[in-house]
Amino acid sequence: MGRRAKQTAPARRQARVQPDFTRLPERIAPEDMVTTQVVEPPEDPQGGRDTETEFMLRNAGF
């Protein structure tokens, strides 16, 4: 087994600079928070098939 290197004392932590919250940024109007996108209608999830009829025929034994 090898020897471990001696560890030096941890470096002093630099003082963290805290943000200044005495002045807040300008308010944003709710109307300016809305985004819009051009979208297309979703695809037909059944692919044009009548799934209710297919279910009935499959389970009726035809």
Order of alpha helices (4+ residues) and beta strands (2+ residues): alpha
